[in-house]
Amino acid sequence: MIARYKGAPFRRCTSETARCPETCGGSGEFATFSITDYLHYARKGKYGGRRQTTFAVRISDFHRKPV
């Protein structure tokens, strides 16, 4: 896949569980990418997933420590 880096904004989890927002795993900095092209793509069967247009990877936790 070929992607363009868009930045690493901080996201705060807004789910209202006992672990949110500090320890639930949904808060932190996420490196975000926009997918521009696929080098190889195969749709698995009739109900396989479509091509994604964006992708994100969590790079730090709520306290901005690397994951």
Predicted model as a PDB file, atoms N, CA, C, CB and O in Angstrom, pLDDT in the B-factor column:
MODEL        1                                                                  
ATOM      1  N   MET A   1       0.845  -1.159   0.000  1.00 87.00           N  
ATOM      2  CA  MET A   1       0.000   0.000   0.000  1.00 87.00           C  
ATOM      3  C   MET A   1       0.896   1.229   0.000  1.00 87.00           C  
ATOM      4  CB  MET A   1      -0.964  -0.006   1.210  1.00 87.00           C  
ATOM      5  O   MET A   1       1.969   1.225   0.604  1.00 87.00           O  
ATOM      6  N   ILE A   2       0.461   2.257  -0.664  1.00 93.00           N  
ATOM      7  CA  ILE A   2       1.154   3.533  -0.684  1.00 93.00           C  
ATOM      8  C   ILE A   2       0.271   4.528   0.039  1.00 93.00           C  
ATOM      9  CB  ILE A   2       1.475   4.001  -2.145  1.00 93.00           C  
ATOM     10  O   ILE A   2      -0.903   4.683  -0.297  1.00 93.00           O  
ATOM     11  N   ALA A   3       0.836   5.210   1.039  1.00 95.00           N  
ATOM     12  CA  ALA A   3       0.043   6.121   1.857  1.00 95.00           C  
ATOM     13  C   ALA A   3       0.804   7.410   2.117  1.00 95.00           C  
ATOM     14  CB  ALA A   3      -0.344   5.459   3.181  1.00 95.00           C  
ATOM     15  O   ALA A   3       2.032   7.457   2.045  1.00 95.00           O  
ATOM     16  N   ARG A   4       0.047   8.450   2.420  1.00 97.00           N  
ATOM     17  CA  ARG A   4       0.618   9.754   2.733  1.00 97.00           C  
ATOM     18  C   ARG A   4       0.348  10.051   4.203  1.00 97.00           C  
ATOM     19  CB  ARG A   4       0.026  10.873   1.813  1.00 97.00           C  
ATOM     20  O   ARG A   4      -0.783   9.937   4.677  1.00 97.00           O  
ATOM     21  N   TYR A   5       1.408  10.436   4.917  1.00 96.00           N  
ATOM     22  CA  TYR A   5       1.305  10.759   6.343  1.00 96.00           C  
ATOM     23  C   TYR A   5       0.548  12.068   6.515  1.00 96.00           C  
ATOM     24  CB  TYR A   5       2.713  10.854   6.997  1.00 96.00           C  
ATOM     25  O   TYR A   5       0.848  13.055   5.843  1.00 96.00           O  
ATOM     26  N   LYS A   6      -0.439  12.080   7.418  1.00 96.00           N  
ATOM     27  CA  LYS A   6      -1.265  13.259   7.644  1.00 96.00           C  
ATOM     28  C   LYS A   6      -0.999  13.941   8.985  1.00 96.00           C  
ATOM     29  CB  LYS A   6      -2.711  12.879   7.559  1.00 96.00           C  
ATOM     30  O   LYS A   6      -1.425  15.079   9.185  1.00 96.00           O  
ATOM     31  N   GLY A   7      -0.312  13.281   9.897  1.00 95.00           N  
ATOM     32  CA  GLY A   7      -0.044  13.867  11.208  1.00 95.00           C  
ATOM     33  C   GLY A   7      -0.331  12.877  12.321  1.00 95.00           C  
ATOM     34  O   GLY A   7      -0.701  11.728  12.080  1.00 95.00           O  
ATOM     35  N   ALA A   8      -0.149  13.357  13.558  1.00 94.00           N  
ATOM     36  CA  ALA A   8      -0.367  12.504  14.725  1.00 94.00           C  
ATOM     37  C   ALA A   8      -1.165  13.262  15.781  1.00 94.00           C  
ATOM     38  CB  ALA A   8       0.981  12.017  15.310  1.00 94.00           C  
ATOM     39  O   ALA A   8      -0.605  13.663  16.800  1.00 94.00           O  
ATOM     40  N   PRO A   9      -2.460  13.465  15.556  1.00 92.00           N  
ATOM     41  CA  PRO A   9      -3.271  14.204  16.532  1.00 92.00           C  
ATOM     42  C   PRO A   9      -3.546  13.375  17.789  1.00 92.00           C  
ATOM     43  CB  PRO A   9      -4.595  14.634  15.897  1.00 92.00           C  
ATOM     44  O   PRO A   9      -3.524  12.144  17.763  1.00 92.00           O  
ATOM     45  N   PHE A  10      -3.803  14.080  18.877  1.00 93.00           N  
ATOM     46  CA  PHE A  10      -4.164  13.431  20.135  1.00 93.00           C  
ATOM     47  C   PHE A  10      -5.667  13.195  20.129  1.00 93.00           C  
ATOM     48  CB  PHE A  10      -3.733  14.292  21.372  1.00 93.00           C  
ATOM     49  O   PHE A  10      -6.441  14.103  19.824  1.00 93.00           O  
ATOM     50  N   ARG A  11      -6.080  11.979  20.463  1.00 87.00           N  
ATOM     51  CA  ARG A  11      -7.502  11.642  20.566  1.00 87.00           C  
ATOM     52  C   ARG A  11      -7.807  11.263  22.005  1.00 87.00           C  
ATOM     53  CB  ARG A  11      -7.887  10.482  19.593  1.00 87.00           C  
ATOM     54  O   ARG A  11      -7.042  10.548  22.651  1.00 87.00           O  
ATOM     55  N   ARG A  12      -8.930  11.751  22.491  1.00 87.00           N  
ATOM     56  CA  ARG A  12      -9.369  11.412  23.844  1.00 87.00           C  
ATOM     57  C   ARG A  12     -10.596  10.523  23.731  1.00 87.00           C  
ATOM     58  CB  ARG A  12      -9.678  12.696  24.689  1.00 87.00           C  
ATOM     59  O   ARG A  12     -11.569  10.883  23.069  1.00 87.00           O  
ATOM     60  N   CYS A  13     -10.556   9.369  24.372  1.00 83.00           N  
ATOM     61  CA  CYS A  13     -11.673   8.435  24.347  1.00 83.00           C  
ATOM     62  C   CYS A  13     -12.858   9.047  25.080  1.00 83.00           C  
ATOM     63  CB  CYS A  13     -11.277   7.078  24.981  1.00 83.00           C  
ATOM     64  O   CYS A  13     -12.709   9.612  26.164  1.00 83.00           O  
ATOM     65  N   THR A  14     -14.033   8.929  24.479  1.00 79.00           N  
ATOM     66  CA  THR A  14     -15.226   9.495  25.106  1.00 79.00           C  
ATOM     67  C   THR A  14     -16.218   8.424  25.542  1.00 79.00           C  
ATOM     68  CB  THR A  14     -15.902  10.455  24.154  1.00 79.00           C  
ATOM     69  O   THR A  14     -17.333   8.740  25.956  1.00 79.00           O  
ATOM     70  N   SER A  15     -15.821   7.170  25.453  1.00 79.00           N  
ATOM     71  CA  SER A  15     -16.691   6.109  25.974  1.00 79.00           C  
ATOM     72  C   SER A  15     -16.742   6.252  27.484  1.00 79.00           C  
ATOM     73  CB  SER A  15     -16.181   4.680  25.557  1.00 79.00           C  
ATOM     74  O   SER A  15     -15.738   6.579  28.117  1.00 79.00           O  
ATOM     75  N   GLU A  16     -17.868   6.016  28.041  1.00 77.00           N  
ATOM     76  CA  GLU A  16     -18.026   6.244  29.480  1.00 77.00           C  
ATOM     77  C   GLU A  16     -17.953   4.939  30.256  1.00 77.00           C  
ATOM     78  CB  GLU A  16     -19.353   6.947  29.768  1.00 77.00           C  
ATOM     79  O   GLU A  16     -18.943   4.490  30.834  1.00 77.00           O  
ATOM     80  N   THR A  17     -16.772   4.336  30.262  1.00 78.00           N  
ATOM     81  CA  THR A  17     -16.551   3.130  31.044  1.00 78.00           C  
ATOM     82  C   THR A  17     -15.637   3.471  32.215  1.00 78.00           C  
ATOM     83  CB  THR A  17     -15.940   1.995  30.167  1.00 78.00           C  
ATOM     84  O   THR A  17     -15.112   4.582  32.292  1.00 78.00           O  
ATOM     85  N   ALA A  18     -15.450   2.541  33.107  1.00 80.00           N  
ATOM     86  CA  ALA A  18     -14.631   2.777  34.291  1.00 80.00           C  
ATOM     87  C   ALA A  18     -13.165   3.038  33.942  1.00 80.00           C  
ATOM     88  CB  ALA A  18     -14.730   1.592  35.231  1.00 80.00           C  
ATOM     89  O   ALA A  18     -12.469   3.719  34.695  1.00 80.00           O  
ATOM     90  N   ARG A  19     -12.691   2.517  32.831  1.00 78.00           N  
ATOM     91  CA  ARG A  19     -11.281   2.659  32.473  1.00 78.00           C  
ATOM     92  C   ARG A  19     -10.997   3.895  31.619  1.00 78.00           C  
ATOM     93  CB  ARG A  19     -10.821   1.429  31.739  1.00 78.00           C  
ATOM     94  O   ARG A  19      -9.835   4.265  31.446  1.00 78.00           O  
ATOM     95  N   CYS A  20     -12.015   4.526  31.095  1.00 78.00           N  
ATOM     96  CA  CYS A  20     -11.838   5.678  30.194  1.00 78.00           C  
ATOM     97  C   CYS A  20     -11.550   6.943  30.993  1.00 78.00           C  
ATOM     98  CB  CYS A  20     -13.095   5.881  29.313  1.00 78.00           C  
ATOM     99  O   CYS A  20     -12.023   7.072  32.122  1.00 78.00           O  
ATOM    100  N   PRO A  21     -10.806   7.852  30.450  1.00 80.00           N  
ATOM    101  CA  PRO A  21     -10.091   7.792  29.190  1.00 80.00           C  
ATOM    102  C   PRO A  21      -8.646   7.341  29.333  1.00 80.00           C  
ATOM    103  CB  PRO A  21     -10.129   9.122  28.534  1.00 80.00           C  
ATOM    104  O   PRO A  21      -7.961   7.144  28.329  1.00 80.00           O  
ATOM    105  N   GLU A  22      -8.162   7.170  30.586  1.00 80.00           N  
ATOM    106  CA  GLU A  22      -6.734   6.931  30.786  1.00 80.00           C  
ATOM    107  C   GLU A  22      -6.246   5.537  30.438  1.00 80.00           C  
ATOM    108  CB  GLU A  22      -6.398   7.202  32.181  1.00 80.00           C  
ATOM    109  O   GLU A  22      -5.184   5.416  29.827  1.00 80.00           O  
ATOM    110  N   THR A  23      -6.958   4.482  30.789  1.00 79.00           N  
ATOM    111  CA  THR A  23      -6.415   3.137  30.629  1.00 79.00           C  
ATOM    112  C   THR A  23      -7.204   2.247  29.683  1.00 79.00           C  
ATOM    113  CB  THR A  23      -6.337   2.482  31.950  1.00 79.00           C  
ATOM    114  O   THR A  23      -6.957   1.042  29.632  1.00 79.00           O  
ATOM    115  N   CYS A  24      -8.143   2.804  28.936  1.00 80.00           N  
ATOM    116  CA  CYS A  24      -8.974   1.967  28.064  1.00 80.00           C  
ATOM    117  C   CYS A  24      -8.275   1.601  26.756  1.00 80.00           C  
ATOM    118  CB  CYS A  24     -10.276   2.678  27.757  1.00 80.00           C  
ATOM    119  O   CYS A  24      -8.657   0.626  26.110  1.00 80.00           O  
ATOM    120  N   GLY A  25      -7.261   2.363  26.357  1.00 77.00           N  
ATOM    121  CA  GLY A  25      -6.559   2.085  25.110  1.00 77.00           C  
ATOM    122  C   GLY A  25      -7.091   2.879  23.923  1.00 77.00           C  
ATOM    123  O   GLY A  25      -6.583   2.733  22.811  1.00 77.00           O  
ATOM    124  N   GLY A  26      -8.095   3.708  24.136  1.00 82.00           N  
ATOM    125  CA  GLY A  26      -8.664   4.494  23.047  1.00 82.00           C  
ATOM    126  C   GLY A  26      -8.174   5.928  23.002  1.00 82.00           C  
ATOM    127  O   GLY A  26      -8.528   6.673  22.088  1.00 82.00           O  
ATOM    128  N   SER A  27      -7.364   6.327  23.974  1.00 86.00           N  
ATOM    129  CA  SER A  27      -6.824   7.683  24.017  1.00 86.00           C  
ATOM    130  C   SER A  27      -5.350   7.662  23.674  1.00 86.00           C  
ATOM    131  CB  SER A  27      -7.045   8.319  25.397  1.00 86.00           C  
ATOM    132  O   SER A  27      -4.669   6.658  23.886  1.00 86.00           O  
ATOM    133  N   GLY A  28      -4.862   8.758  23.151  1.00 90.00           N  
ATOM    134  CA  GLY A  28      -3.447   8.897  22.841  1.00 90.00           C  
ATOM    135  C   GLY A  28      -3.239   9.533  21.489  1.00 90.00           C  
ATOM    136  O   GLY A  28      -4.181  10.016  20.859  1.00 90.00           O  
ATOM    137  N   GLU A  29      -1.987   9.528  21.048  1.00 93.00           N  
ATOM    138  CA  GLU A  29      -1.649  10.077  19.737  1.00 93.00           C  
ATOM    139  C   GLU A  29      -1.717   8.955  18.704  1.00 93.00           C  
ATOM    140  CB  GLU A  29      -0.233  10.739  19.751  1.00 93.00           C  
ATOM    141  O   GLU A  29      -1.223   7.853  18.941  1.00 93.00           O  
ATOM    142  N   PHE A  30      -2.321   9.237  17.580  1.00 94.00           N  
ATOM    143  CA  PHE A  30      -2.477   8.276  16.497  1.00 94.00           C  
ATOM    144  C   PHE A  30      -1.862   8.836  15.229  1.00 94.00           C  
ATOM    145  CB  PHE A  30      -3.962   7.930  16.273  1.00 94.00           C  
ATOM    146  O   PHE A  30      -2.267   9.900  14.760  1.00 94.00           O  
ATOM    147  N   ALA A  31      -0.879   8.124  14.666  1.00 96.00           N  
ATOM    148  CA  ALA A  31      -0.324   8.512  13.373  1.00 96.00           C  
ATOM    149  C   ALA A  31      -1.369   8.156  12.322  1.00 96.00           C  
ATOM    150  CB  ALA A  31       1.062   7.798  13.086  1.00 96.00           C  
ATOM    151  O   ALA A  31      -1.779   6.999  12.222  1.00 96.00           O  
ATOM    152  N   THR A  32      -1.803   9.141  11.536  1.00 96.00           N  
ATOM    153  CA  THR A  32      -2.849   8.923  10.543  1.00 96.00           C  
ATOM    154  C   THR A  32      -2.284   9.036   9.135  1.00 96.00           C  
ATOM    155  CB  THR A  32      -3.993   9.924  10.738  1.00 96.00           C  
ATOM    156  O   THR A  32      -1.406   9.854   8.860  1.00 96.00           O  
ATOM    157  N   PHE A  33      -2.804   8.205   8.260  1.00 97.00           N  
ATOM    158  CA  PHE A  33      -2.348   8.150   6.877  1.00 97.00           C  
ATOM    159  C   PHE A  33      -3.549   8.124   5.946  1.00 97.00           C  
ATOM    160  CB  PHE A  33      -1.448   6.918   6.639  1.00 97.00           C  
ATOM    161  O   PHE A  33      -4.594   7.574   6.295  1.00 97.00           O  
ATOM    162  N   SER A  34      -3.408   8.715   4.767  1.00 97.00           N  
ATOM    163  CA  SER A  34      -4.432   8.550   3.731  1.00 97.00           C  
ATOM    164  C   SER A  34      -3.843   7.614   2.688  1.00 97.00           C  
ATOM    165  CB  SER A  34      -4.867   9.941   3.092  1.00 97.00           C  
ATOM    166  O   SER A  34      -2.741   7.848   2.191  1.00 97.00           O  
ATOM    167  N   ILE A  35      -4.555   6.577   2.361  1.00 95.00           N  
ATOM    168  CA  ILE A  35      -4.078   5.570   1.413  1.00 95.00           C  
ATOM    169  C   ILE A  35      -4.322   6.083   0.004  1.00 95.00           C  
ATOM    170  CB  ILE A  35      -4.785   4.193   1.636  1.00 95.00           C  
ATOM    171  O   ILE A  35      -5.454   6.390  -0.369  1.00 95.00           O  
ATOM    172  N   THR A  36      -3.250   6.174  -0.775  1.00 94.00           N  
ATOM    173  CA  THR A  36      -3.363   6.694  -2.138  1.00 94.00           C  
ATOM    174  C   THR A  36      -3.441   5.587  -3.176  1.00 94.00           C  
ATOM    175  CB  THR A  36      -2.192   7.594  -2.446  1.00 94.00           C  
ATOM    176  O   THR A  36      -4.061   5.765  -4.225  1.00 94.00           O  
ATOM    177  N   ASP A  37      -2.814   4.436  -2.894  1.00 92.00           N  
ATOM    178  CA  ASP A  37      -2.826   3.354  -3.874  1.00 92.00           C  
ATOM    179  C   ASP A  37      -2.487   2.034  -3.184  1.00 92.00           C  
ATOM    180  CB  ASP A  37      -1.828   3.642  -5.027  1.00 92.00           C  
ATOM    181  O   ASP A  37      -1.812   2.005  -2.155  1.00 92.00           O  
ATOM    182  N   TYR A  38      -2.966   0.958  -3.770  1.00 91.00           N  
ATOM    183  CA  TYR A  38      -2.643  -0.391  -3.292  1.00 91.00           C  
ATOM    184  C   TYR A  38      -1.716  -1.054  -4.310  1.00 91.00           C  
ATOM    185  CB  TYR A  38      -3.945  -1.248  -3.074  1.00 91.00           C  
ATOM    186  O   TYR A  38      -1.977  -1.004  -5.512  1.00 91.00           O  
ATOM    187  N   LEU A  39      -0.638  -1.672  -3.834  1.00 91.00           N  
ATOM    188  CA  LEU A  39       0.247  -2.428  -4.720  1.00 91.00           C  
ATOM    189  C   LEU A  39      -0.367  -3.773  -5.059  1.00 91.00           C  
ATOM    190  CB  LEU A  39       1.628  -2.623  -4.075  1.00 91.00           C  
ATOM    191  O   LEU A  39      -0.189  -4.286  -6.164  1.00 91.00           O  
ATOM    192  N   HIS A  40      -1.096  -4.347  -4.099  1.00 87.00           N  
ATOM    193  CA  HIS A  40      -1.789  -5.617  -4.309  1.00 87.00           C  
ATOM    194  C   HIS A  40      -3.033  -5.609  -3.434  1.00 87.00           C  
ATOM    195  CB  HIS A  40      -0.863  -6.848  -3.976  1.00 87.00           C  
ATOM    196  O   HIS A  40      -2.961  -5.283  -2.249  1.00 87.00           O  
ATOM    197  N   TYR A  41      -4.162  -5.963  -4.007  1.00 85.00           N  
ATOM    198  CA  TYR A  41      -5.406  -6.022  -3.247  1.00 85.00           C  
ATOM    199  C   TYR A  41      -6.239  -7.173  -3.768  1.00 85.00           C  
ATOM    200  CB  TYR A  41      -6.189  -4.687  -3.339  1.00 85.00           C  
ATOM    201  O   TYR A  41      -6.454  -7.296  -4.974  1.00 85.00           O  
ATOM    202  N   ALA A  42      -6.707  -8.014  -2.868  1.00 84.00           N  
ATOM    203  CA  ALA A  42      -7.561  -9.139  -3.247  1.00 84.00           C  
ATOM    204  C   ALA A  42      -8.762  -9.150  -2.308  1.00 84.00           C  
ATOM    205  CB  ALA A  42      -6.777 -10.506  -3.188  1.00 84.00           C  
ATOM    206  O   ALA A  42      -8.604  -9.254  -1.092  1.00 84.00           O  
ATOM    207  N   ARG A  43      -9.951  -9.043  -2.870  1.00 83.00           N  
ATOM    208  CA  ARG A  43     -11.168  -9.099  -2.064  1.00 83.00           C  
ATOM    209  C   ARG A  43     -11.488 -10.556  -1.782  1.00 83.00           C  
ATOM    210  CB  ARG A  43     -12.361  -8.394  -2.781  1.00 83.00           C  
ATOM    211  O   ARG A  43     -11.669 -11.349  -2.705  1.00 83.00           O  
ATOM    212  N   LYS A  44     -11.557 -10.900  -0.524  1.00 82.00           N  
ATOM    213  CA  LYS A  44     -11.757 -12.287  -0.107  1.00 82.00           C  
ATOM    214  C   LYS A  44     -13.230 -12.670  -0.161  1.00 82.00           C  
ATOM    215  CB  LYS A  44     -11.211 -12.504   1.304  1.00 82.00           C  
ATOM    216  O   LYS A  44     -13.981 -12.345   0.759  1.00 82.00           O  
ATOM    217  N   GLY A  45     -13.645 -13.332  -1.182  1.00 80.00           N  
ATOM    218  CA  GLY A  45     -15.012 -13.832  -1.286  1.00 80.00           C  
ATOM    219  C   GLY A  45     -16.042 -12.753  -1.562  1.00 80.00           C  
ATOM    220  O   GLY A  45     -15.699 -11.603  -1.837  1.00 80.00           O  
ATOM    221  N   LYS A  46     -17.282 -13.130  -1.486  1.00 80.00           N  
ATOM    222  CA  LYS A  46     -18.387 -12.235  -1.799  1.00 80.00           C  
ATOM    223  C   LYS A  46     -18.513 -11.086  -0.799  1.00 80.00           C  
ATOM    224  CB  LYS A  46     -19.677 -13.015  -1.843  1.00 80.00           C  
ATOM    225  O   LYS A  46     -18.876  -9.971  -1.175  1.00 80.00           O  
ATOM    226  N   TYR A  47     -18.214 -11.354   0.468  1.00 80.00           N  
ATOM    227  CA  TYR A  47     -18.400 -10.356   1.512  1.00 80.00           C  
ATOM    228  C   TYR A  47     -17.091  -9.777   2.032  1.00 80.00           C  
ATOM    229  CB  TYR A  47     -19.163 -10.955   2.648  1.00 80.00           C  
ATOM    230  O   TYR A  47     -17.043  -9.273   3.154  1.00 80.00           O  
ATOM    231  N   GLY A  48     -16.060  -9.840   1.259  1.00 79.00           N  
ATOM    232  CA  GLY A  48     -14.767  -9.301   1.665  1.00 79.00           C  
ATOM    233  C   GLY A  48     -14.809  -7.791   1.816  1.00 79.00           C  
ATOM    234  O   GLY A  48     -15.676  -7.121   1.256  1.00 79.00           O  
ATOM    235  N   GLY A  49     -13.865  -7.268   2.575  1.00 80.00           N  
ATOM    236  CA  GLY A  49     -13.831  -5.838   2.839  1.00 80.00           C  
ATOM    237  C   GLY A  49     -13.457  -5.007   1.619  1.00 80.00           C  
ATOM    238  O   GLY A  49     -12.758  -5.473   0.720  1.00 80.00           O  
ATOM    239  N   ARG A  50     -13.930  -3.784   1.607  1.00 83.00           N  
ATOM    240  CA  ARG A  50     -13.585  -2.840   0.554  1.00 83.00           C  
ATOM    241  C   ARG A  50     -12.244  -2.204   0.855  1.00 83.00           C  
ATOM    242  CB  ARG A  50     -14.671  -1.765   0.404  1.00 83.00           C  
ATOM    243  O   ARG A  50     -11.721  -2.321   1.964  1.00 83.00           O  
ATOM    244  N   ARG A  51     -11.700  -1.540  -0.127  1.00 86.00           N  
ATOM    245  CA  ARG A  51     -10.434  -0.841   0.075  1.00 86.00           C  
ATOM    246  C   ARG A  51     -10.624   0.308   1.051  1.00 86.00           C  
ATOM    247  CB  ARG A  51      -9.874  -0.324  -1.263  1.00 86.00           C  
ATOM    248  O   ARG A  51     -11.601   1.052   0.971  1.00 86.00           O  
ATOM    249  N   GLN A  52      -9.688   0.443   1.960  1.00 89.00           N  
ATOM    250  CA  GLN A  52      -9.739   1.534   2.926  1.00 89.00           C  
ATOM    251  C   GLN A  52      -9.172   2.793   2.300  1.00 89.00           C  
ATOM    252  CB  GLN A  52      -8.968   1.172   4.210  1.00 89.00           C  
ATOM    253  O   GLN A  52      -8.360   2.719   1.377  1.00 89.00           O  
ATOM    254  N   THR A  53      -9.591   3.946   2.793  1.00 93.00           N  
ATOM    255  CA  THR A  53      -9.046   5.212   2.318  1.00 93.00           C  
ATOM    256  C   THR A  53      -8.151   5.853   3.372  1.00 93.00           C  
ATOM    257  CB  THR A  53     -10.175   6.168   1.934  1.00 93.00           C  
ATOM    258  O   THR A  53      -7.338   6.719   3.052  1.00 93.00           O  
ATOM    259  N   THR A  54      -8.297   5.431   4.639  1.00 95.00           N  
ATOM    260  CA  THR A  54      -7.468   5.959   5.718  1.00 95.00           C  
ATOM    261  C   THR A  54      -6.969   4.814   6.600  1.00 95.00           C  
ATOM    262  CB  THR A  54      -8.259   6.991   6.560  1.00 95.00           C  
ATOM    263  O   THR A  54      -7.516   3.711   6.587  1.00 95.00           O  
ATOM    264  N   PHE A  55      -5.910   5.109   7.370  1.00 93.00           N  
ATOM    265  CA  PHE A  55      -5.311   4.120   8.257  1.00 93.00           C  
ATOM    266  C   PHE A  55      -4.724   4.874   9.439  1.00 93.00           C  
ATOM    267  CB  PHE A  55      -4.219   3.260   7.520  1.00 93.00           C  
ATOM    268  O   PHE A  55      -4.167   5.956   9.255  1.00 93.00           O  
ATOM    269  N   ALA A  56      -4.834   4.332  10.647  1.00 94.00           N  
ATOM    270  CA  ALA A  56      -4.285   4.971  11.843  1.00 94.00           C  
ATOM    271  C   ALA A  56      -3.582   3.948  12.720  1.00 94.00           C  
ATOM    272  CB  ALA A  56      -5.393   5.678  12.639  1.00 94.00           C  
ATOM    273  O   ALA A  56      -4.003   2.796  12.818  1.00 94.00           O  
ATOM    274  N   VAL A  57      -2.493   4.392  13.360  1.00 94.00           N  
ATOM    275  CA  VAL A  57      -1.706   3.553  14.265  1.00 94.00           C  
ATOM    276  C   VAL A  57      -1.484   4.333  15.555  1.00 94.00           C  
ATOM    277  CB  VAL A  57      -0.336   3.131  13.617  1.00 94.00           C  
ATOM    278  O   VAL A  57      -1.031   5.477  15.521  1.00 94.00           O  
ATOM    279  N   ARG A  58      -1.800   3.720  16.686  1.00 93.00           N  
ATOM    280  CA  ARG A  58      -1.597   4.389  17.980  1.00 93.00           C  
ATOM    281  C   ARG A  58      -0.117   4.397  18.307  1.00 93.00           C  
ATOM    282  CB  ARG A  58      -2.404   3.686  19.113  1.00 93.00           C  
ATOM    283  O   ARG A  58       0.530   3.350  18.293  1.00 93.00           O  
ATOM    284  N   ILE A  59       0.433   5.590  18.606  1.00 94.00           N  
ATOM    285  CA  ILE A  59       1.863   5.694  18.877  1.00 94.00           C  
ATOM    286  C   ILE A  59       2.182   6.130  20.301  1.00 94.00           C  
ATOM    287  CB  ILE A  59       2.484   6.654  17.916  1.00 94.00           C  
ATOM    288  O   ILE A  59       3.325   6.008  20.742  1.00 94.00           O  
ATOM    289  N   SER A  60       1.180   6.639  21.031  1.00 93.00           N  
ATOM    290  CA  SER A  60       1.409   6.972  22.439  1.00 93.00           C  
ATOM    291  C   SER A  60       0.121   6.763  23.228  1.00 93.00           C  
ATOM    292  CB  SER A  60       1.911   8.435  22.590  1.00 93.00           C  
ATOM    293  O   SER A  60      -0.968   6.681  22.660  1.00 93.00           O  
ATOM    294  N   ASP A  61       0.267   6.678  24.547  1.00 89.00           N  
ATOM    295  CA  ASP A  61      -0.903   6.471  25.398  1.00 89.00           C  
ATOM    296  C   ASP A  61      -1.480   7.815  25.860  1.00 89.00           C  
ATOM    297  CB  ASP A  61      -0.533   5.598  26.617  1.00 89.00           C  
ATOM    298  O   ASP A  61      -1.088   8.869  25.360  1.00 89.00           O  
ATOM    299  N   PHE A  62      -2.405   7.769  26.808  1.00 88.00           N  
ATOM    300  CA  PHE A  62      -3.078   8.967  27.312  1.00 88.00           C  
ATOM    301  C   PHE A  62      -2.082   9.970  27.895  1.00 88.00           C  
ATOM    302  CB  PHE A  62      -4.112   8.584  28.370  1.00 88.00           C  
ATOM    303  O   PHE A  62      -2.288  11.179  27.792  1.00 88.00           O  
ATOM    304  N   HIS A  63      -1.006   9.474  28.506  1.00 88.00           N  
ATOM    305  CA  HIS A  63       0.003  10.336  29.132  1.00 88.00           C  
ATOM    306  C   HIS A  63       1.132  10.692  28.160  1.00 88.00           C  
ATOM    307  CB  HIS A  63       0.584   9.650  30.372  1.00 88.00           C  
ATOM    308  O   HIS A  63       2.171  11.214  28.563  1.00 88.00           O  
ATOM    309  N   ARG A  64       0.913  10.404  26.889  1.00 88.00           N  
ATOM    310  CA  ARG A  64       1.850  10.692  25.793  1.00 88.00           C  
ATOM    311  C   ARG A  64       3.188   9.956  25.946  1.00 88.00           C  
ATOM    312  CB  ARG A  64       2.104  12.191  25.715  1.00 88.00           C  
ATOM    313  O   ARG A  64       4.236  10.465  25.550  1.00 88.00           O  
ATOM    314  N   LYS A  65       3.133   8.766  26.519  1.00 91.00           N  
ATOM    315  CA  LYS A  65       4.303   7.894  26.588  1.00 91.00           C  
ATOM    316  C   LYS A  65       4.223   6.937  25.402  1.00 91.00           C  
ATOM    317  CB  LYS A  65       4.369   7.111  27.963  1.00 91.00           C  
ATOM    318  O   LYS A  65       3.136   6.456  25.082  1.00 91.00           O  
ATOM    319  N   PRO A  66       5.345   6.647  24.742  1.00 90.00           N  
ATOM    320  CA  PRO A  66       5.311   5.744  23.565  1.00 90.00           C  
ATOM    321  C   PRO A  66       4.727   4.385  23.895  1.00 90.00           C  
ATOM    322  CB  PRO A  66       6.712   5.558  22.997  1.00 90.00           C  
ATOM    323  O   PRO A  66       4.940   3.841  24.978  1.00 90.00           O  
ATOM    324  N   VAL A  67       3.983   3.847  22.932  1.00 87.00           N  
ATOM    325  CA  VAL A  67       3.368   2.529  23.089  1.00 87.00           C  
ATOM    326  C   VAL A  67       4.303   1.492  22.506  1.00 87.00           C  
ATOM    327  CB  VAL A  67       1.971   2.465  22.405  1.00 87.00           C  
ATOM    328  O   VAL A  67       3.993   0.301  22.526  1.00 87.00           O  
TER     329      VAL A  67                                                      
ENDMDL                                                                          
END                                                                             
